Amino acid sequence: MALLALLGAGALLAPGPVAAGDLSFSEDTGAEAAAPTTAWPDRVIVDATTWTLLAVWTTDPPAEQAVPLARIARFERARPWEGRPDELVAVLKDGSRLLVARGDGVVSATTLLGAVTGSKVVEVDPAGPWPAAARQDGKTPDTTLALGSVHTGAQVAATLGSADSSAGAAAAAQPRRAQSYDVHEPLPANTDPDALDAQAIQVAVKQQMSPIRQCYNRELQRDASLSGKVVVWFLIEADGGVSKVRLKETTMGNSIVEDCIVDQVATMTFPKPQAGKVVPVSFPFSFTGG
């Protein structure tokens, strides 16, 4: 992953050389990074599964910076003022600032952040001191925020570079992460479909449905007509844990929801099957909207 700097609090980054003292680098750099190609991302992806913001630069080559939501102290919004457009900024706990949305997309970005993170956006005086963002390459893109996945890496930048800036286009561009079920995949020797009662499986899933519903409800706010059935295949291990989670069937047509459901199923726990057996399960999750 290319490590890019965030806009330092109170600093003005303009095209040209950037002083290292003005930059705040990712905690996992291990060494001081080179000067970034930009301090202003083209796109920002919020991933509700990994609780992360992914800042994406559609430069050549594309680059990215992952920011855990736990590192963000607050979100600030400065409404349009004297020719400057609406701006939404994530303020990190170390004082660094990341432009999250700019221009016409700020209203929808504010709504999206509230729905996904529950965070309230702090309104600041647009006429007061407001750190200005600028790119070293001289470009001023209207940064947009969308719901997606940070797991796709630089593919996000390559895809979004030619995509429409709307949240719908960004969501449609996300490639599926979940591995598909393969009927030819060998099963463990101790597999026994009858080693755990079907009702016990249903009860266990029902008790752990809240994160699954959130996977769907977040996208439902973007697309009110979203519906369909997602069938997930997995193994319940002898200790009640889950392994080899696969996407078996789907009519949802939304890879964000499908990937999220698969991720959540992988974290589920079940009663221990009888006699140390392993139980294969195909479980349908149906969503009808509303």
C-alpha positions in Angstrom: 0.0 0.0 0.0 1.3 3.4 -0.9 1.4 5.5 2.2 0.2 9.0 1.8 0.1 11.9 4.2 -2.9 13.6 5.6 -3.4 17.4 5.6 -1.8 18.7 8.8 -4.0 20.7 11.1 -3.6 24.4 10.4 -1.3 23.8 7.5 -1.8 25.0 3.9 -0.5 22.6 1.3 -0.1 24.1 -2.1 1.4 22.6 -5.3 5.2 22.2 -4.8 7.5 20.8 -2.2 6.0 19.7 1.1 7.8 20.0 4.4 7.9 16.7 6.3 7.1 18.4 9.5 3.6 19.3 8.1 2.7 15.7 7.5 1.2 13.0 9.7 1.9 9.5 8.4 0.2 6.2 8.9 1.2 4.4 12.1 2.4 1.4 10.2 5.0 3.1 8.0 7.9 1.7 9.9 10.0 4.5 8.4 9.4 8.1 7.2 7.5 8.0 3.9 8.4 10.0 0.8 6.6 13.2 0.0 3.0 12.3 -1.1 1.7 12.8 -4.5 -1.3 14.7 -3.1 -2.8 15.8 0.2 -6.3 15.7 -1.2 -8.0 12.4 -2.2 -10.2 12.0 -5.2 -12.5 9.5 -3.4 -13.1 8.4 0.1 -14.6 5.0 0.8 -16.2 4.3 4.2 -16.2 0.6 5.1 -18.7 -0.3 7.8 -17.4 -3.9 8.0 -13.8 -3.0 8.9 -14.7 0.4 10.4 -12.2 2.2 8.2 -12.0 5.1 5.8 -10.0 4.5 2.7 -8.7 7.7 1.0 -8.1 7.0 -2.7 -5.9 8.9 -5.2 -6.6 8.1 -8.9 -3.1 9.2 -9.8 -0.7 7.2 -11.9 0.0 4.9 -10.2 -3.1 4.9 -8.0 -2.5 5.1 -4.3 -4.5 4.8 -1.0 -4.4 5.6 2.7 -6.5 3.5 5.2 -7.6 5.4 8.3 -9.4 3.4 11.1 -12.5 5.3 12.3 -11.2 4.8 15.9 -8.4 7.3 15.0 -11.0 10.0 14.0 -11.9 12.5 16.7 -14.8 14.2 14.8 -16.1 15.3 11.5 -16.3 19.0 10.7 -18.3 20.8 8.0 -17.8 24.3 6.7 -20.7 25.5 4.5 -20.0 27.5 1.3 -18.4 30.9 1.9 -17.1 33.6 -0.4 -16.6 31.3 -3.4 -15.3 28.3 -1.5 -17.6 25.2 -1.8 -19.1 23.1 0.9 -16.4 21.0 2.6 -16.5 18.0 5.0 -13.3 17.0 6.9 -12.3 14.2 9.2 -10.2 15.5 12.1 -7.9 12.8 13.5 -7.0 12.5 17.1 -3.4 13.5 16.3 -4.7 16.7 14.7 -4.3 15.6 11.1 -7.1 16.4 8.7 -8.5 14.4 5.8 -10.9 16.0 3.3 -13.8 13.6 3.1 -16.2 15.4 0.7 -16.3 18.7 -1.2 -18.9 20.4 -3.3 -22.3 19.0 -4.1 -21.6 15.7 -2.4 -21.2 17.0 1.1 -24.9 16.7 1.9 -25.2 13.1 0.9 -21.8 12.4 2.6 -23.0 13.8 5.9 -26.1 11.6 5.7 -24.0 8.5 4.9 -21.6 9.1 7.8 -24.5 9.5 10.2 -26.1 6.3 9.0 -22.9 4.2 9.0 -21.0 5.5 12.0 -23.6 7.3 14.0 -21.3 10.3 14.2 -22.6 13.8 14.3 -21.0 16.3 12.0 -19.8 19.5 13.8 -20.8 22.7 12.0 -18.0 25.2 12.1 -18.0 28.9 11.2 -17.1 29.0 7.5 -15.8 32.6 8.0 -13.4 31.5 10.7 -10.0 29.9 10.3 -10.3 26.8 8.2 -7.3 24.9 6.9 -7.3 25.0 3.2 -6.6 21.8 1.2 -4.7 21.7 -2.1 -3.0 19.1 -4.3 0.6 19.1 -5.2 -0.3 18.4 -8.8 -2.4 21.5 -8.9 -5.7 19.7 -9.4 -8.8 20.4 -7.2 -11.2 17.5 -7.5 -14.5 17.5 -5.8 -13.7 14.7 -3.3 -16.7 12.3 -2.9 -17.6 9.8 -0.1 -19.2 6.4 -0.9 -20.0 3.2 1.0 -17.7 0.4 -0.1 -14.9 -1.9 0.9 -11.3 -1.2 1.7 -10.3 -4.7 0.8 -10.2 -4.1 -2.9 -7.0 -2.0 -2.5 -5.7 -0.1 -5.4 -8.4 -1.6 -7.6 -10.7 0.9 -6.1 -8.6 3.8 -7.4 -8.4 2.2 -10.9 -12.1 1.6 -11.0 -13.3 4.9 -9.6 -11.0 6.8 -11.8 -13.4 6.3 -14.7 -16.6 5.9 -12.7 -19.4 8.4 -12.0 -18.9 10.2 -8.7 -22.3 9.2 -7.4 -22.6 6.7 -4.5 -24.5 4.4 -6.7 -21.8 4.2 -9.3 -19.1 3.7 -6.7 -21.1 0.8 -5.1 -21.6 -0.9 -8.5 -17.9 -0.7 -9.2 -16.9 -2.8 -6.2 -15.7 -6.2 -7.2 -16.9 -9.1 -5.1 -14.5 -10.3 -2.4 -16.4 -13.3 -1.2 -15.2 -16.7 -2.5 -17.9 -18.5 -4.5 -19.0 -22.0 -3.5 -17.5 -24.8 -5.4 -19.4 -28.1 -5.5 -16.2 -30.0 -6.1 -14.5 -28.6 -2.9 -13.5 -31.6 -0.8 -15.1 -31.9 2.7 -13.4 -33.1 5.8 -13.5 -36.8 6.6 -15.5 -36.2 9.8 -18.3 -34.3 8.0 -21.8 -35.2 9.1 -24.8 -33.1 8.0 -26.9 -34.6 10.8 -24.5 -33.9 13.7 -26.3 -30.7 14.6 -30.1 -30.1 14.6 -31.4 -27.7 11.9 -33.5 -25.9 14.5 -30.4 -25.2 16.6 -28.7 -23.7 13.6 -31.6 -21.5 12.9 -31.9 -20.3 16.5 -28.1 -19.5 16.6 -28.3 -17.5 13.3 -31.4 -15.6 14.6 -29.5 -14.6 17.8 -26.7 -13.2 15.6 -28.7 -11.5 12.9 -28.2 -7.9 14.0 -24.9 -7.4 12.0 -26.4 -9.2 9.0 -29.4 -6.8 9.0 -27.0 -3.8 9.2 -25.2 -5.1 6.1 -28.5 -4.8 4.2 -30.0 -1.7 5.9 -26.9 0.5 5.1 -27.3 -0.2 1.4 -31.1 0.1 1.6 -30.7 3.7 2.6 -28.9 4.3 -0.8 -31.3 2.1 -2.8 -34.8 1.8 -1.5 -35.7 -0.9 -4.0 -32.9 -3.2 -2.9 -34.1 -6.8 -2.2 -33.1 -10.4 -2.8 -31.9 -13.6 -1.3 -28.3 -14.4 -0.4 -27.4 -18.1 0.3 -24.2 -18.6 2.2 -22.5 -22.0 2.5 -20.2 -22.7 5.4 -18.9 -25.4 7.8 -19.7 -25.5 11.5 -16.5 -27.0 13.1 -16.3 -29.3 16.0 -15.8 -26.4 18.4 -18.9 -24.5 17.1 -16.8 -22.1 15.1 -17.2 -21.4 11.4 -14.9 -22.1 8.5 -14.8 -22.1 4.7 -17.5 -19.5 4.3 -18.6 -19.2 0.6 -21.2 -17.3 -1.3 -23.4 -20.0 -2.9 -26.3 -18.1 -4.5 -27.5 -14.6 -4.7 -30.3 -12.6 -6.3 -29.3 -9.4 -4.4 -27.1 -8.0 -7.2 -25.1 -5.9 -4.7 -21.6 -7.1 -3.9 -21.3 -4.8 -0.9 -24.2 -6.5 0.9 -23.1 -10.0 -0.2 -19.5 -9.5 1.0 -20.7 -8.0 4.2 -23.0 -11.0 4.9 -20.3 -13.5 4.2 -17.9 -11.6 6.5 -20.4 -11.6 9.3 -21.3 -15.3 8.9 -17.6 -16.1 9.3 -17.7 -14.6 12.8 -20.7 -16.6 14.0 -20.6 -19.3 16.7 -22.9 -22.4 17.0 -23.5 -25.2 19.4 -20.9 -27.9 19.1 -21.9 -30.7 16.7 -22.2 -34.3 18.1 -19.1 -36.5 18.4 -16.7 -33.9 17.1 -18.2 -33.8 13.6 -18.2 -31.0 11.1 -21.6 -29.8 9.7 -22.0 -28.3 6.2 -24.7 -25.6 6.0 -26.4 -23.7 3.2 -28.3 -20.8 4.9 -30.5 -18.4 3.0 -30.8 -14.7 4.0 -33.9 -13.1 2.4 -34.5 -9.3 2.3 -37.7 -7.7 0.9 -37.1 -4.0 1.4 -38.4 -1.5 3.8 
